């Protein structure tokens, strides 16, 4: 049987989990096609016996790019589906949304997996904190392989699936921050608040290369121009080797939220963190 795994990754942690799940499926003599959403439009589902969707959690939700893909799926007509996600401190309802939407589209859930991943949220990195730096761990990747093997057995009818319950909805603070990073605000306001220091920009094009939605184009001088299809991933600012870019999350209005989130996560005994330095597009400990 051929299986399709479609995932979105930037730092590479979601890709690691996708590859581990694929290894588990292949150990059961299943074929697997892996597709990173950054490599273009995913293939059609014709000929595939299952669909897996993997994502990191952005601002306590699925990234807009993943949301668009899931919404675009046709009637799944009972196709076996599984979901896996990577999160740092709280996955909130990101997994709930993807799972429920796939179910509404007629998917038959045969697996759900979540693991922690290194949190390269630039708001934290810029302030000197990297949370969950060693995740996903070897144990988590082993568990991802187990998921792949279990999915194969469930598709074959050799193993029953007890569907996990949906996660409890987070507290009011998450709803507030969730609203503050809504798609409407990102598209209508935040995407207009990227600033460039022209004297620092060398027109290297790296910001355009790392943008997962190809939202950044070059003007006549080779300098970046932002469109409205932004994920607020902030990789353009984080990777800029001359520190010429300032994103909206670096503006003072976001400082209280960032300070609160860092304080909360620093005091979470289940979370590891290391102090880091961000300089000229690189992160070092």
C-alpha positions as CSV (number, residue, x, y, z in Angstrom):
1,X,0.0,0.0,0.0
2,X,1.2,3.5,-0.8
3,X,0.8,6.2,1.9
4,X,1.2,10.0,1.6
5,X,2.6,12.1,4.4
6,X,2.2,15.9,3.9
7,X,3.9,18.1,6.4
8,X,5.1,21.6,7.0
9,X,8.4,22.3,8.6
10,X,10.9,25.1,8.9
11,X,13.3,24.2,11.7
12,X,13.3,20.6,10.6
13,X,11.8,19.0,13.7
14,X,8.5,18.1,12.0
15,X,10.5,16.6,9.1
16,X,12.3,14.3,11.6
17,X,9.0,13.0,13.0
18,X,7.6,12.6,9.5
19,X,10.6,10.5,8.5
20,X,10.3,8.4,11.7
21,X,6.7,7.6,11.0
22,X,7.6,6.8,7.4
23,X,10.2,4.3,8.7
24,X,7.6,2.6,10.8
25,X,5.3,2.3,7.9
26,X,8.0,0.9,5.6
27,X,9.0,-1.7,8.2
28,X,5.5,-3.1,7.6
29,X,6.2,-3.2,3.8
30,X,4.2,0.0,3.1
31,X,5.3,2.5,0.5
32,X,5.5,6.1,1.7
33,X,5.7,9.4,-0.2
34,X,6.8,12.3,1.9
35,X,5.9,15.8,0.8
36,X,7.1,19.0,2.5
37,X,4.6,21.8,1.8
38,X,7.5,24.1,1.2
39,X,8.3,22.1,-1.9
40,X,5.1,23.1,-3.7
41,X,1.6,21.8,-4.1
42,X,1.1,18.3,-2.5
43,X,0.1,15.5,-4.9
44,X,-3.5,14.5,-5.4
45,X,-4.8,11.7,-3.2
46,X,-5.6,9.3,-6.0
47,X,-3.8,6.0,-5.5
48,X,-3.0,6.5,-1.8
49,X,-4.3,4.3,0.9
50,X,-3.8,6.8,3.7
51,X,-3.0,10.4,4.4
52,X,-0.8,11.7,7.2
53,X,-0.6,15.4,8.0
54,X,2.2,16.9,10.1
55,X,2.6,20.4,11.5
56,X,4.3,22.6,14.1
57,X,2.1,24.6,16.3
58,X,2.2,28.4,15.5
59,X,0.6,30.8,18.0
60,X,-1.4,27.9,19.5
61,X,-3.0,27.0,16.1
62,X,-2.1,25.2,12.9
63,X,0.0,27.4,10.6
64,X,-2.2,29.1,8.0
65,X,-0.5,27.1,5.3
66,X,-1.6,23.9,6.9
67,X,-5.1,25.3,7.4
68,X,-5.4,26.1,3.7
69,X,-4.3,22.6,2.7
70,X,-6.6,20.8,5.0
71,X,-9.5,23.0,3.9
72,X,-8.7,22.3,0.3
73,X,-9.0,18.5,0.6
74,X,-11.8,16.8,-1.2
75,X,-14.3,14.4,0.3
76,X,-12.0,11.8,1.8
77,X,-14.7,9.0,1.6
78,X,-13.4,7.0,4.5
79,X,-9.7,7.3,3.7
80,X,-7.5,6.4,6.7
81,X,-5.9,9.6,8.1
82,X,-3.4,10.4,10.9
83,X,-2.1,13.6,12.4
84,X,1.1,14.5,14.1
85,X,2.2,17.8,15.6
86,X,5.2,19.4,17.2
87,X,4.8,21.9,20.0
88,X,7.0,23.7,22.5
89,X,5.0,24.6,25.6
90,X,1.4,24.2,24.7
91,X,-0.4,22.7,21.6
92,X,-3.7,24.3,22.6
93,X,-6.3,23.3,20.0
94,X,-4.1,23.0,16.9
95,X,-4.5,19.2,16.8
96,X,-8.2,19.4,17.6
97,X,-8.9,21.6,14.6
98,X,-7.0,19.4,12.1
99,X,-8.5,16.2,13.4
100,X,-12.1,17.6,13.5
101,X,-11.8,19.0,10.0
102,X,-10.5,15.8,8.6
103,X,-13.4,13.9,10.2
104,X,-15.9,16.4,8.7
105,X,-14.3,15.7,5.3
106,X,-14.9,11.9,5.8
107,X,-11.5,10.9,6.9
108,X,-11.2,7.8,9.2
109,X,-8.7,8.6,11.9
110,X,-6.2,5.8,12.5
111,X,-3.5,7.7,14.5
112,X,-2.7,10.8,16.4
113,X,0.8,11.8,17.7
114,X,2.3,14.8,19.4
115,X,5.8,15.5,20.5
116,X,7.7,18.5,21.8
117,X,10.0,20.3,19.4
118,X,12.7,22.9,19.8
119,X,10.9,26.3,19.9
120,X,12.5,28.7,17.5
121,X,9.8,31.3,17.9
122,X,11.7,34.4,17.1
123,X,10.1,36.5,19.9
124,X,11.7,34.2,22.4
125,X,15.0,33.7,20.5
126,X,15.5,37.4,20.3
127,X,15.1,37.7,24.0
128,X,17.7,35.0,24.6
129,X,15.6,31.9,25.2
130,X,15.3,28.6,23.4
131,X,12.7,26.2,24.9
132,X,12.7,22.4,24.4
133,X,16.2,22.6,22.8
134,X,16.7,18.8,22.6
135,X,13.3,17.8,21.3
136,X,12.2,15.7,19.7
137,X,14.2,13.2,21.7
138,X,15.3,9.7,20.7
139,X,12.4,8.3,22.7
140,X,9.9,10.6,20.9
141,X,11.2,9.5,17.5
142,X,11.0,5.9,18.5
143,X,7.4,6.5,19.5
144,X,6.8,8.1,16.1
145,X,8.1,4.9,14.4
146,X,5.7,3.0,16.6
147,X,2.9,5.2,15.3
148,X,3.8,4.3,11.8
149,X,3.7,0.6,12.5
150,X,0.4,0.9,14.4
151,X,-1.1,2.9,11.5
152,X,-0.1,0.1,9.1
153,X,-1.7,-2.5,11.4
154,X,-4.9,-0.5,11.8
155,X,-5.2,0.0,8.0
156,X,-4.9,-3.7,7.6
157,X,-7.5,-4.4,10.3
158,X,-5.0,-6.1,12.6
159,X,-5.2,-3.6,15.4
160,X,-8.2,-1.7,16.8
161,X,-8.0,2.1,17.2
162,X,-9.2,3.8,20.4
163,X,-9.5,7.4,19.3
164,X,-8.0,9.8,21.8
165,X,-10.2,12.5,23.2
166,X,-9.8,16.1,22.1
167,X,-7.6,18.3,24.1
168,X,-9.1,20.6,26.7
169,X,-9.3,24.1,25.5
170,X,-6.7,26.4,26.9
171,X,-7.2,29.2,29.4
172,X,-8.3,32.8,28.7
173,X,-4.7,34.0,28.2
174,X,-4.4,31.7,25.1
175,X,-7.6,33.0,23.6
176,X,-6.4,36.5,24.0
177,X,-3.1,35.9,22.3
178,X,-4.8,33.7,19.8
179,X,-7.0,36.6,18.8
180,X,-4.1,39.0,18.7
181,X,-2.5,36.8,16.1
182,X,-5.6,36.1,14.0
183,X,-5.3,35.7,10.3
184,X,-7.2,38.9,9.7
185,X,-4.8,40.9,11.8
186,X,-1.8,39.2,10.2
187,X,-3.0,39.9,6.7
188,X,-4.5,43.3,7.2
189,X,-2.2,44.9,9.7
190,X,1.0,42.9,10.8
191,X,2.0,42.1,7.2
192,X,2.2,45.9,6.6
193,X,4.5,46.4,9.6
194,X,7.8,44.8,8.4
195,X,10.5,47.4,8.2
196,X,13.8,47.4,6.3
197,X,16.9,49.4,7.0
198,X,18.0,49.9,3.4
199,X,21.5,50.8,4.3
200,X,22.0,47.4,6.0
201,X,20.4,45.4,3.2
202,X,22.8,43.7,0.8
203,X,20.1,42.3,-1.5
204,X,21.3,38.8,-0.7
205,X,17.8,37.4,-1.1
206,X,18.0,35.0,1.9
207,X,14.7,36.4,3.3
208,X,12.9,35.5,0.1
209,X,14.4,32.0,0.1
210,X,13.4,31.1,3.6
211,X,9.9,32.5,3.4
212,X,7.5,29.5,3.4
213,X,4.8,31.2,1.4
214,X,7.0,33.1,-1.1
215,X,5.4,36.2,0.3
216,X,8.6,38.3,-0.2
217,X,9.6,39.7,-3.5
218,X,12.4,42.0,-4.6
219,X,12.0,45.6,-5.7
220,X,14.2,47.3,-8.4
221,X,17.0,47.6,-5.9
222,X,16.8,43.9,-4.9
223,X,15.4,44.8,-1.5
224,X,12.5,42.7,0.0
225,X,8.9,43.7,-0.3
226,X,6.3,42.0,1.8
227,X,3.0,40.8,0.5
228,X,-0.1,39.8,2.5
229,X,0.3,36.0,2.6
230,X,2.3,36.0,5.8
231,X,2.5,33.2,8.4
232,X,4.1,35.5,11.0
233,X,6.9,32.9,11.2
234,X,9.5,35.7,11.3
235,X,12.2,33.7,9.6
236,X,12.9,36.7,7.4
237,X,14.0,38.7,10.4
238,X,15.6,35.8,12.3
239,X,17.8,34.7,9.3
240,X,18.8,38.1,8.0
241,X,22.6,38.1,8.1
242,X,22.8,41.9,8.4
243,X,20.0,42.5,10.8
244,X,18.3,44.8,8.3
245,X,14.7,43.5,9.0
246,X,12.4,44.4,11.8
247,X,9.2,42.4,12.1
248,X,6.0,43.5,13.9
249,X,6.6,41.1,16.7
250,X,9.7,43.1,17.5
251,X,7.6,46.2,18.1
252,X,7.0,47.4,21.6
253,X,3.3,46.5,21.5
254,X,4.2,42.8,21.7
255,X,6.8,43.1,24.5
256,X,4.3,42.5,27.4
257,X,3.1,39.2,25.7
258,X,6.6,38.0,25.1
259,X,7.7,38.8,28.6
260,X,4.8,37.0,30.1
261,X,5.2,33.9,27.9
262,X,8.9,33.7,28.7
263,X,8.2,34.1,32.5
264,X,5.5,31.4,32.3
265,X,7.6,28.9,30.4
266,X,10.7,29.5,32.5
267,X,8.7,28.5,35.5
268,X,7.2,25.4,33.9
269,X,9.1,22.5,35.5
270,X,8.4,20.2,32.6
271,X,10.1,22.5,30.1
272,X,13.8,22.7,29.5
273,X,15.4,25.9,28.1
274,X,18.9,27.2,27.3
275,X,20.0,30.8,27.0
276,X,21.0,31.8,23.5
277,X,22.4,34.7,21.6
278,X,20.9,35.7,18.2
279,X,23.3,37.7,16.0
280,X,23.5,38.3,12.3
281,X,21.1,35.5,11.4
282,X,22.5,32.8,13.6
283,X,21.6,31.4,17.0
284,X,24.3,30.3,19.4
285,X,24.4,29.1,23.0
